[in-house]
């Protein structure tokens, strides 16, 4: 393994371990006499490749330690940034802001991390004295604003350290920031980190198992989401976490005060510097308090709170998208751990107001914040969509396409194995949105309620519910059994009622707290819901009934700005419903004799294509376009929109 391969392996080792790195933070480097490889901004250590490192000319970097820059902070940082750019040999790769710190350590490998245990010490009142006692060969740097100022202080202090002791320090502790470790081999770096953990003398960060929030508590989340985003602030994605650690710091105002101020620059970058605590005796009182305090918070600080701590509910992370909500959750949970460990070192020492102001206004950190929260363009950005029956077939195609438009997707299906595989494939290509799987029986009210609860805990909202799950059993009056008829009716008709009953409660809360907001219930129906189907009456009857439900639900929910529409696709010949070689409709219809004279599956398929004026089957893309139309318009509800290639037309 060459040096660069060792650097990549070392970076990935620490980057994938949450004990050392949160939210993709930290940076690593390798140097020779002439060049420095350092992590470029925008790359995560856990997945970094050679392309994730900027390469710089050390001859130019070495000049920066002795160069005299402007005394004006803004001009100075611009001059430093320009010098870093001139030293960069890989255009397009912005080197880490801490590049100069990596360069001034002579060790071949330098790894800068923010381990929770280390920051438990670094963010404590007794940080300096304990460092001097337990790490006498390390260099301790009291908090200094990041950028050139920090680099220059470390540069000068290292020179003094070397002059006094005849060698450089291998470990540098930065108050309220983290740790730098340098060594000539990757193995030595790992040994040094292990020795630091051992010398701290406290247990490794504890893992707290997430607890399920009660239905009553979760019910406030969609209302909070709308309060946070209304007034042009944009749709937010919320993530709810409850565990023993969160419960400790959300138990009271006093408990919250211990984590009410940031401990590190990263906490400010991702969570901002002010957080909101809520506590009330009942749901109505909590919502009244939330409405008042959120607006007051925005008026005072000029931004929407990123973190809410709510007694009885837990930690609510507020992101512009799912990726950001996840990062905020991880960073704030880490802050809680830091606060716990700081008690072992004399109590927590948060960042001081002047330090906070510097980070809030620092150009480099604003760049990181912008990169971390940038939303992708899509017609469904910020929306959360449940699609039932989405593990495969039509539902999978609809869910995949909506995810491509930026939606957070909940795949609700009875088939857990295939459903989880589907979600994994969705998330591989995700940008800032995310998909989750929830095993669901759409004919069971409790299962649907559990589906909605998990959706709200993960994403904070339910903007669109696509009732797609369906079954078909074909057969004549002589052949179809009552049990088969009841099965089709239960899944295609009754389940639609169950789903609408549960999800409309959530949607009413969302529309109540945002006068400009609309929600959608969309049933994927069928052309068989518009026209009878020979030897397929169980299916057609359930779909006819579904359109009746759609029209009736639409009338009831229109005053709440909840639109209810049905999409009536033609035949998806390429999907498993039709093409499954054992139980697909082509096979079923051949067996049932539905197509006169048909001898083979191909005969059945040719028969059905001949009935479509456009000579094509319906695809998930066709249906998704109709779904997007139904969502984006605000003037129609109770409609049954045909997508049949002209086979069935409205009269």
Secondary structure, DSSP 8 states (H G I E B T S, - for coil): --HHHHHHHHHHHHHT-TTT-STT--EEEEE-SSEEEEEBTT--GGG--GGGEEEEEHHHHHHTTT----SSHHHHHHHHHHHHHHHBSSTT--B-TTHHHHHHS-SSEEEEE--HHHHHHHTBTTHHHHHHHH-TTSEEE----TTHHHHHHHHHHHHHHHHHHSS--SEEEETTTEEEEEESSHHHHHHHHHHHHHHH-S------------HHHHTTHHHHHHHHHTTTT---EEEEE-SHHHHHHTSSHHHHHTTSS-SSHHHHHHH-S--EEE--SSHHHHHHHHHHHHHHHHHHHSS--SEEEETTTEEEEEESSHHHHHHHHHHHHHHHHHHHHHGGGTSB----HHHHHHHHH-HHHHHHHHHHH-----TTTT-EEEEET-SSHHHHHHHHHHHHTT-EEEEEES-HHHHHHHHHHHHHT-SS--EEEEE--TT-HHHHHHHHHHHHHHHS---EEEE---------TTT--HHHHHHHHIIIIIHHHHHHHHHHHHHHHHHHT-TT--EEEEEE--GGGTS--TT-HHHHHHHHHHHHHHHHHHHHHGGGTEEEEEEEE---TTSHHHH-TTTSHHHHHHHHT-STT--SHHHHHHHHHTT-TT-----HHHHHHHHHHHHH-SS--S-EEEESTTSS---
